[in-house]
Amino acid sequence: MYRSTTRNIEVEVEPFYMPDRSDPDEARYVWGYKVTIANNSDAFIQLLARYWRITDGMGRVEEVRGPGVVGEQPELNPGDSFQYTSGCPLRTPSGFMVGAYTVRSGEGEFFDVAIPAFSLDLPGENHSVN
């Protein structure tokens, strides 16, 4: 489990390998990740956009930006949480992801909420940091 907190908004990520969607012989390794966003602040927020920086085991970087998450732009009142699951294919058996969500407060302020860096490692493999 990986966690980060920005302005009392906690993001927790739990990555997992998906062998049924992977094909190592074709250099295709797929991970899922479950994200929980908890609004522990005293203000309303709405998640508007996401940014991911995905690095594979060879150091190749892909950046992904887009509106919301899994087709939604969730609204979270104080004490609310939102959970979703998504996935990421890589061409190598390891890598990592890090990112940020752009949110809007009830007062119209826009700010970024950090998504913690998390590792994508094939179970049972030796890993090296690139």
Rosetta constraint file for C-alpha pairs under 8 A:
AtomPair CA 1 CA 12 HARMONIC 6.79 0.50
AtomPair CA 1 CA 13 HARMONIC 5.79 0.50
AtomPair CA 1 CA 14 HARMONIC 4.88 0.50
AtomPair CA 1 CA 15 HARMONIC 7.60 0.50
AtomPair CA 2 CA 12 HARMONIC 5.54 0.50
AtomPair CA 2 CA 13 HARMONIC 5.13 0.50
AtomPair CA 2 CA 14 HARMONIC 6.51 0.50
AtomPair CA 2 CA 116 HARMONIC 6.28 0.50
AtomPair CA 2 CA 117 HARMONIC 7.48 0.50
AtomPair CA 2 CA 118 HARMONIC 6.36 0.50
AtomPair CA 3 CA 10 HARMONIC 6.95 0.50
AtomPair CA 3 CA 11 HARMONIC 5.62 0.50
AtomPair CA 3 CA 12 HARMONIC 4.42 0.50
AtomPair CA 3 CA 13 HARMONIC 6.46 0.50
AtomPair CA 3 CA 115 HARMONIC 7.72 0.50
AtomPair CA 3 CA 116 HARMONIC 5.82 0.50
AtomPair CA 4 CA 10 HARMONIC 5.76 0.50
AtomPair CA 4 CA 11 HARMONIC 5.45 0.50
AtomPair CA 4 CA 12 HARMONIC 6.72 0.50
AtomPair CA 4 CA 114 HARMONIC 6.57 0.50
AtomPair CA 4 CA 115 HARMONIC 6.42 0.50
AtomPair CA 4 CA 116 HARMONIC 5.36 0.50
AtomPair CA 5 CA 9 HARMONIC 5.39 0.50
AtomPair CA 5 CA 10 HARMONIC 4.31 0.50
AtomPair CA 5 CA 11 HARMONIC 6.28 0.50
AtomPair CA 5 CA 113 HARMONIC 7.58 0.50
AtomPair CA 5 CA 114 HARMONIC 7.05 0.50
AtomPair CA 6 CA 10 HARMONIC 6.55 0.50
AtomPair CA 6 CA 113 HARMONIC 5.42 0.50
AtomPair CA 6 CA 114 HARMONIC 6.31 0.50
AtomPair CA 7 CA 41 HARMONIC 6.94 0.50
AtomPair CA 7 CA 113 HARMONIC 7.86 0.50
AtomPair CA 8 CA 39 HARMONIC 6.71 0.50
AtomPair CA 8 CA 40 HARMONIC 5.10 0.50
AtomPair CA 8 CA 41 HARMONIC 4.88 0.50
AtomPair CA 9 CA 37 HARMONIC 7.02 0.50
AtomPair CA 9 CA 38 HARMONIC 5.71 0.50
AtomPair CA 9 CA 39 HARMONIC 4.71 0.50
AtomPair CA 9 CA 40 HARMONIC 5.46 0.50
AtomPair CA 9 CA 41 HARMONIC 6.26 0.50
AtomPair CA 9 CA 113 HARMONIC 7.23 0.50
AtomPair CA 10 CA 36 HARMONIC 7.91 0.50
AtomPair CA 10 CA 37 HARMONIC 5.73 0.50
AtomPair CA 10 CA 38 HARMONIC 5.11 0.50
AtomPair CA 10 CA 39 HARMONIC 6.60 0.50
AtomPair CA 10 CA 40 HARMONIC 7.08 0.50
AtomPair CA 11 CA 35 HARMONIC 6.92 0.50
AtomPair CA 11 CA 36 HARMONIC 5.76 0.50
AtomPair CA 11 CA 37 HARMONIC 4.66 0.50
AtomPair CA 11 CA 38 HARMONIC 6.53 0.50
AtomPair CA 11 CA 114 HARMONIC 7.46 0.50
AtomPair CA 11 CA 115 HARMONIC 6.05 0.50
AtomPair CA 11 CA 116 HARMONIC 7.33 0.50
AtomPair CA 12 CA 35 HARMONIC 5.63 0.50
AtomPair CA 12 CA 36 HARMONIC 5.16 0.50
AtomPair CA 12 CA 37 HARMONIC 6.56 0.50
AtomPair CA 12 CA 115 HARMONIC 7.81 0.50
AtomPair CA 12 CA 116 HARMONIC 7.64 0.50
AtomPair CA 13 CA 33 HARMONIC 6.48 0.50
AtomPair CA 13 CA 34 HARMONIC 5.65 0.50
AtomPair CA 13 CA 35 HARMONIC 4.60 0.50
AtomPair CA 13 CA 36 HARMONIC 6.62 0.50
AtomPair CA 13 CA 116 HARMONIC 7.51 0.50
AtomPair CA 13 CA 118 HARMONIC 7.52 0.50
AtomPair CA 14 CA 33 HARMONIC 5.41 0.50
AtomPair CA 14 CA 34 HARMONIC 5.13 0.50
AtomPair CA 14 CA 35 HARMONIC 6.58 0.50
AtomPair CA 15 CA 31 HARMONIC 6.75 0.50
AtomPair CA 15 CA 32 HARMONIC 5.73 0.50
AtomPair CA 15 CA 33 HARMONIC 4.03 0.50
AtomPair CA 15 CA 34 HARMONIC 6.35 0.50
AtomPair CA 15 CA 118 HARMONIC 7.55 0.50
AtomPair CA 15 CA 119 HARMONIC 7.65 0.50
AtomPair CA 15 CA 120 HARMONIC 6.87 0.50
AtomPair CA 16 CA 31 HARMONIC 5.57 0.50
AtomPair CA 16 CA 32 HARMONIC 5.27 0.50
AtomPair CA 16 CA 33 HARMONIC 5.97 0.50
AtomPair CA 16 CA 120 HARMONIC 7.62 0.50
AtomPair CA 17 CA 29 HARMONIC 7.97 0.50
AtomPair CA 17 CA 30 HARMONIC 6.31 0.50
AtomPair CA 17 CA 31 HARMONIC 4.43 0.50
AtomPair CA 17 CA 32 HARMONIC 6.23 0.50
AtomPair CA 17 CA 120 HARMONIC 7.60 0.50
AtomPair CA 17 CA 121 HARMONIC 7.66 0.50
AtomPair CA 17 CA 122 HARMONIC 6.66 0.50
AtomPair CA 17 CA 123 HARMONIC 7.49 0.50
AtomPair CA 18 CA 22 HARMONIC 6.34 0.50
AtomPair CA 18 CA 29 HARMONIC 7.72 0.50
AtomPair CA 18 CA 30 HARMONIC 5.52 0.50
AtomPair CA 18 CA 31 HARMONIC 5.32 0.50
AtomPair CA 18 CA 32 HARMONIC 6.52 0.50
AtomPair CA 19 CA 23 HARMONIC 7.59 0.50
AtomPair CA 19 CA 29 HARMONIC 7.64 0.50
AtomPair CA 19 CA 30 HARMONIC 7.19 0.50
AtomPair CA 21 CA 29 HARMONIC 7.65 0.50
AtomPair CA 21 CA 30 HARMONIC 6.17 0.50
AtomPair CA 22 CA 28 HARMONIC 5.39 0.50
AtomPair CA 22 CA 29 HARMONIC 4.68 0.50
AtomPair CA 22 CA 30 HARMONIC 5.24 0.50
AtomPair CA 23 CA 27 HARMONIC 6.38 0.50
AtomPair CA 23 CA 28 HARMONIC 4.95 0.50
AtomPair CA 23 CA 29 HARMONIC 6.28 0.50
AtomPair CA 24 CA 28 HARMONIC 5.36 0.50
AtomPair CA 24 CA 29 HARMONIC 6.22 0.50
AtomPair CA 24 CA 93 HARMONIC 7.89 0.50
AtomPair CA 27 CA 90 HARMONIC 7.74 0.50
AtomPair CA 27 CA 91 HARMONIC 4.86 0.50
AtomPair CA 27 CA 92 HARMONIC 6.28 0.50
AtomPair CA 28 CA 89 HARMONIC 6.52 0.50
AtomPair CA 28 CA 90 HARMONIC 5.92 0.50
AtomPair CA 28 CA 91 HARMONIC 5.06 0.50
AtomPair CA 28 CA 92 HARMONIC 7.10 0.50
AtomPair CA 29 CA 89 HARMONIC 5.52 0.50
AtomPair CA 29 CA 90 HARMONIC 5.16 0.50
AtomPair CA 29 CA 91 HARMONIC 6.13 0.50
AtomPair CA 29 CA 92 HARMONIC 6.53 0.50
AtomPair CA 29 CA 93 HARMONIC 6.04 0.50
AtomPair CA 30 CA 87 HARMONIC 6.96 0.50
AtomPair CA 30 CA 88 HARMONIC 5.67 0.50
AtomPair CA 30 CA 89 HARMONIC 4.20 0.50
AtomPair CA 30 CA 90 HARMONIC 6.23 0.50
AtomPair CA 31 CA 87 HARMONIC 5.48 0.50
AtomPair CA 31 CA 88 HARMONIC 5.30 0.50
AtomPair CA 31 CA 89 HARMONIC 6.30 0.50
AtomPair CA 31 CA 120 HARMONIC 6.99 0.50
AtomPair CA 32 CA 85 HARMONIC 6.87 0.50
AtomPair CA 32 CA 86 HARMONIC 5.59 0.50
AtomPair CA 32 CA 87 HARMONIC 4.04 0.50
AtomPair CA 32 CA 88 HARMONIC 6.31 0.50
AtomPair CA 33 CA 85 HARMONIC 5.64 0.50
AtomPair CA 33 CA 86 HARMONIC 5.62 0.50
AtomPair CA 33 CA 87 HARMONIC 5.94 0.50
AtomPair CA 34 CA 83 HARMONIC 7.15 0.50
AtomPair CA 34 CA 84 HARMONIC 5.82 0.50
AtomPair CA 34 CA 85 HARMONIC 4.36 0.50
AtomPair CA 34 CA 86 HARMONIC 6.67 0.50
AtomPair CA 35 CA 83 HARMONIC 5.55 0.50
AtomPair CA 35 CA 84 HARMONIC 5.50 0.50
AtomPair CA 35 CA 85 HARMONIC 6.23 0.50
AtomPair CA 36 CA 81 HARMONIC 6.78 0.50
AtomPair CA 36 CA 82 HARMONIC 5.70 0.50
AtomPair CA 36 CA 83 HARMONIC 4.36 0.50
AtomPair CA 36 CA 84 HARMONIC 6.76 0.50
AtomPair CA 37 CA 81 HARMONIC 5.41 0.50
AtomPair CA 37 CA 82 HARMONIC 5.25 0.50
AtomPair CA 37 CA 83 HARMONIC 6.34 0.50
AtomPair CA 38 CA 79 HARMONIC 7.02 0.50
AtomPair CA 38 CA 80 HARMONIC 6.06 0.50
AtomPair CA 38 CA 81 HARMONIC 4.17 0.50
AtomPair CA 38 CA 82 HARMONIC 6.58 0.50
AtomPair CA 39 CA 45 HARMONIC 7.78 0.50
AtomPair CA 39 CA 76 HARMONIC 6.38 0.50
AtomPair CA 39 CA 77 HARMONIC 6.90 0.50
AtomPair CA 39 CA 78 HARMONIC 5.52 0.50
AtomPair CA 39 CA 79 HARMONIC 5.42 0.50
AtomPair CA 39 CA 80 HARMONIC 5.55 0.50
AtomPair CA 39 CA 81 HARMONIC 5.98 0.50
AtomPair CA 40 CA 78 HARMONIC 6.01 0.50
AtomPair CA 40 CA 79 HARMONIC 5.39 0.50
AtomPair CA 40 CA 80 HARMONIC 7.63 0.50
AtomPair CA 41 CA 78 HARMONIC 5.68 0.50
AtomPair CA 41 CA 79 HARMONIC 7.31 0.50
AtomPair CA 42 CA 78 HARMONIC 5.13 0.50
AtomPair CA 42 CA 79 HARMONIC 7.91 0.50
AtomPair CA 43 CA 77 HARMONIC 6.58 0.50
AtomPair CA 43 CA 78 HARMONIC 5.57 0.50
AtomPair CA 43 CA 105 HARMONIC 6.92 0.50
AtomPair CA 43 CA 106 HARMONIC 6.81 0.50
AtomPair CA 44 CA 75 HARMONIC 7.43 0.50
AtomPair CA 44 CA 76 HARMONIC 5.83 0.50
AtomPair CA 44 CA 77 HARMONIC 4.42 0.50
AtomPair CA 44 CA 78 HARMONIC 5.87 0.50
AtomPair CA 44 CA 105 HARMONIC 5.76 0.50
AtomPair CA 44 CA 106 HARMONIC 5.21 0.50
AtomPair CA 45 CA 75 HARMONIC 5.91 0.50
AtomPair CA 45 CA 76 HARMONIC 5.39 0.50
AtomPair CA 45 CA 77 HARMONIC 6.50 0.50
AtomPair CA 45 CA 103 HARMONIC 6.29 0.50
AtomPair CA 45 CA 104 HARMONIC 5.47 0.50
AtomPair CA 45 CA 105 HARMONIC 4.42 0.50
AtomPair CA 45 CA 106 HARMONIC 6.00 0.50
AtomPair CA 46 CA 73 HARMONIC 6.57 0.50
AtomPair CA 46 CA 74 HARMONIC 5.72 0.50
AtomPair CA 46 CA 75 HARMONIC 4.28 0.50
AtomPair CA 46 CA 76 HARMONIC 6.10 0.50
AtomPair CA 46 CA 103 HARMONIC 5.36 0.50
AtomPair CA 46 CA 104 HARMONIC 5.26 0.50
AtomPair CA 46 CA 105 HARMONIC 6.55 0.50
AtomPair CA 47 CA 68 HARMONIC 6.14 0.50
AtomPair CA 47 CA 73 HARMONIC 5.22 0.50
AtomPair CA 47 CA 74 HARMONIC 5.57 0.50
AtomPair CA 47 CA 75 HARMONIC 6.54 0.50
AtomPair CA 47 CA 101 HARMONIC 6.64 0.50
AtomPair CA 47 CA 102 HARMONIC 6.11 0.50
AtomPair CA 47 CA 103 HARMONIC 4.39 0.50
AtomPair CA 47 CA 104 HARMONIC 6.64 0.50
AtomPair CA 48 CA 67 HARMONIC 5.88 0.50
AtomPair CA 48 CA 68 HARMONIC 4.90 0.50
AtomPair CA 48 CA 73 HARMONIC 5.38 0.50
AtomPair CA 48 CA 74 HARMONIC 7.79 0.50
AtomPair CA 48 CA 101 HARMONIC 7.34 0.50
AtomPair CA 48 CA 102 HARMONIC 5.66 0.50
AtomPair CA 48 CA 103 HARMONIC 5.37 0.50
AtomPair CA 48 CA 104 HARMONIC 7.01 0.50
AtomPair CA 49 CA 65 HARMONIC 7.33 0.50
AtomPair CA 49 CA 66 HARMONIC 5.63 0.50
AtomPair CA 49 CA 67 HARMONIC 4.16 0.50
AtomPair CA 49 CA 68 HARMONIC 4.35 0.50
AtomPair CA 49 CA 69 HARMONIC 7.18 0.50
AtomPair CA 49 CA 73 HARMONIC 7.58 0.50
AtomPair CA 49 CA 101 HARMONIC 5.66 0.50
AtomPair CA 49 CA 102 HARMONIC 5.07 0.50
AtomPair CA 49 CA 103 HARMONIC 7.11 0.50
AtomPair CA 50 CA 64 HARMONIC 7.88 0.50
AtomPair CA 50 CA 65 HARMONIC 5.62 0.50
AtomPair CA 50 CA 66 HARMONIC 5.57 0.50
AtomPair CA 50 CA 67 HARMONIC 6.26 0.50
AtomPair CA 50 CA 68 HARMONIC 6.01 0.50
AtomPair CA 50 CA 69 HARMONIC 6.83 0.50
AtomPair CA 50 CA 99 HARMONIC 7.46 0.50
AtomPair CA 50 CA 100 HARMONIC 5.96 0.50
AtomPair CA 50 CA 101 HARMONIC 4.51 0.50
AtomPair CA 50 CA 102 HARMONIC 6.24 0.50
AtomPair CA 51 CA 63 HARMONIC 7.23 0.50
AtomPair CA 51 CA 64 HARMONIC 5.64 0.50
AtomPair CA 51 CA 65 HARMONIC 4.51 0.50
AtomPair CA 51 CA 66 HARMONIC 6.85 0.50
AtomPair CA 51 CA 99 HARMONIC 5.26 0.50
AtomPair CA 51 CA 100 HARMONIC 5.29 0.50
AtomPair CA 51 CA 101 HARMONIC 6.31 0.50
AtomPair CA 52 CA 63 HARMONIC 5.60 0.50
AtomPair CA 52 CA 64 HARMONIC 5.04 0.50
AtomPair CA 52 CA 65 HARMONIC 6.52 0.50
AtomPair CA 52 CA 97 HARMONIC 6.74 0.50
AtomPair CA 52 CA 98 HARMONIC 5.83 0.50
AtomPair CA 52 CA 99 HARMONIC 4.33 0.50
AtomPair CA 52 CA 100 HARMONIC 6.79 0.50
AtomPair CA 53 CA 61 HARMONIC 6.77 0.50
AtomPair CA 53 CA 62 HARMONIC 5.92 0.50
AtomPair CA 53 CA 63 HARMONIC 4.63 0.50
AtomPair CA 53 CA 64 HARMONIC 6.59 0.50
AtomPair CA 53 CA 97 HARMONIC 5.71 0.50
AtomPair CA 53 CA 98 HARMONIC 5.42 0.50
AtomPair CA 53 CA 99 HARMONIC 5.81 0.50
AtomPair CA 54 CA 61 HARMONIC 5.57 0.50
AtomPair CA 54 CA 62 HARMONIC 5.16 0.50
AtomPair CA 54 CA 63 HARMONIC 6.24 0.50
AtomPair CA 54 CA 64 HARMONIC 7.99 0.50
AtomPair CA 54 CA 95 HARMONIC 7.47 0.50
AtomPair CA 54 CA 96 HARMONIC 6.02 0.50
AtomPair CA 54 CA 97 HARMONIC 4.56 0.50
AtomPair CA 54 CA 98 HARMONIC 6.76 0.50
AtomPair CA 55 CA 59 HARMONIC 5.67 0.50
AtomPair CA 55 CA 60 HARMONIC 5.48 0.50
AtomPair CA 55 CA 61 HARMONIC 4.49 0.50
AtomPair CA 55 CA 62 HARMONIC 6.50 0.50
AtomPair CA 55 CA 95 HARMONIC 5.45 0.50
AtomPair CA 55 CA 96 HARMONIC 5.42 0.50
AtomPair CA 55 CA 97 HARMONIC 6.33 0.50
AtomPair CA 56 CA 60 HARMONIC 5.48 0.50
AtomPair CA 56 CA 61 HARMONIC 6.73 0.50
AtomPair CA 56 CA 90 HARMONIC 6.28 0.50
AtomPair CA 56 CA 91 HARMONIC 7.09 0.50
AtomPair CA 56 CA 92 HARMONIC 6.06 0.50
AtomPair CA 56 CA 94 HARMONIC 6.17 0.50
AtomPair CA 56 CA 95 HARMONIC 4.09 0.50
AtomPair CA 56 CA 96 HARMONIC 6.54 0.50
AtomPair CA 57 CA 92 HARMONIC 5.56 0.50
AtomPair CA 57 CA 93 HARMONIC 6.90 0.50
AtomPair CA 57 CA 94 HARMONIC 5.04 0.50
AtomPair CA 57 CA 95 HARMONIC 4.77 0.50
AtomPair CA 57 CA 129 HARMONIC 7.78 0.50
AtomPair CA 57 CA 130 HARMONIC 6.59 0.50
AtomPair CA 58 CA 92 HARMONIC 7.27 0.50
AtomPair CA 58 CA 130 HARMONIC 6.81 0.50
AtomPair CA 59 CA 130 HARMONIC 6.16 0.50
AtomPair CA 67 CA 71 HARMONIC 7.72 0.50
AtomPair CA 67 CA 73 HARMONIC 7.43 0.50
AtomPair CA 68 CA 72 HARMONIC 5.27 0.50
AtomPair CA 68 CA 73 HARMONIC 4.53 0.50
AtomPair CA 68 CA 74 HARMONIC 7.53 0.50
AtomPair CA 69 CA 73 HARMONIC 6.45 0.50
AtomPair CA 69 CA 84 HARMONIC 7.92 0.50
AtomPair CA 70 CA 84 HARMONIC 7.35 0.50
AtomPair CA 70 CA 86 HARMONIC 7.30 0.50
AtomPair CA 74 CA 82 HARMONIC 7.28 0.50
AtomPair CA 76 CA 80 HARMONIC 5.27 0.50
AtomPair CA 76 CA 81 HARMONIC 6.53 0.50
AtomPair CA 76 CA 82 HARMONIC 7.52 0.50
AtomPair CA 90 CA 94 HARMONIC 7.72 0.50
AtomPair CA 90 CA 95 HARMONIC 7.62 0.50
AtomPair CA 93 CA 120 HARMONIC 7.89 0.50
AtomPair CA 93 CA 121 HARMONIC 6.35 0.50
AtomPair CA 93 CA 122 HARMONIC 5.40 0.50
AtomPair CA 94 CA 119 HARMONIC 7.56 0.50
AtomPair CA 94 CA 120 HARMONIC 5.23 0.50
AtomPair CA 94 CA 121 HARMONIC 4.48 0.50
AtomPair CA 94 CA 122 HARMONIC 6.05 0.50
AtomPair CA 94 CA 127 HARMONIC 7.27 0.50
AtomPair CA 95 CA 119 HARMONIC 6.08 0.50
AtomPair CA 95 CA 120 HARMONIC 5.02 0.50
AtomPair CA 95 CA 121 HARMONIC 6.60 0.50
AtomPair CA 96 CA 117 HARMONIC 6.81 0.50
AtomPair CA 96 CA 118 HARMONIC 5.52 0.50
AtomPair CA 96 CA 119 HARMONIC 4.39 0.50
AtomPair CA 96 CA 120 HARMONIC 5.27 0.50
AtomPair CA 97 CA 117 HARMONIC 5.48 0.50
AtomPair CA 97 CA 118 HARMONIC 5.51 0.50
AtomPair CA 97 CA 119 HARMONIC 6.69 0.50
AtomPair CA 97 CA 120 HARMONIC 7.70 0.50
AtomPair CA 98 CA 115 HARMONIC 5.90 0.50
AtomPair CA 98 CA 116 HARMONIC 5.71 0.50
AtomPair CA 98 CA 117 HARMONIC 4.16 0.50
AtomPair CA 98 CA 118 HARMONIC 6.52 0.50
AtomPair CA 99 CA 114 HARMONIC 6.24 0.50
AtomPair CA 99 CA 115 HARMONIC 4.87 0.50
AtomPair CA 99 CA 116 HARMONIC 6.94 0.50
AtomPair CA 99 CA 117 HARMONIC 7.26 0.50
AtomPair CA 100 CA 112 HARMONIC 6.00 0.50
AtomPair CA 100 CA 113 HARMONIC 5.36 0.50
AtomPair CA 100 CA 114 HARMONIC 4.46 0.50
AtomPair CA 100 CA 115 HARMONIC 4.93 0.50
AtomPair CA 101 CA 112 HARMONIC 5.47 0.50
AtomPair CA 101 CA 113 HARMONIC 5.11 0.50
AtomPair CA 101 CA 114 HARMONIC 6.58 0.50
AtomPair CA 101 CA 115 HARMONIC 7.13 0.50
AtomPair CA 102 CA 110 HARMONIC 6.82 0.50
AtomPair CA 102 CA 111 HARMONIC 5.70 0.50
AtomPair CA 102 CA 112 HARMONIC 4.49 0.50
AtomPair CA 102 CA 113 HARMONIC 6.35 0.50
AtomPair CA 103 CA 110 HARMONIC 5.65 0.50
AtomPair CA 103 CA 111 HARMONIC 5.61 0.50
AtomPair CA 103 CA 112 HARMONIC 6.15 0.50
AtomPair CA 103 CA 113 HARMONIC 7.16 0.50
AtomPair CA 104 CA 108 HARMONIC 5.81 0.50
AtomPair CA 104 CA 109 HARMONIC 5.45 0.50
AtomPair CA 104 CA 110 HARMONIC 4.49 0.50
AtomPair CA 104 CA 111 HARMONIC 6.60 0.50
AtomPair CA 105 CA 109 HARMONIC 5.18 0.50
AtomPair CA 105 CA 110 HARMONIC 6.50 0.50
AtomPair CA 121 CA 125 HARMONIC 7.49 0.50
AtomPair CA 121 CA 127 HARMONIC 7.29 0.50
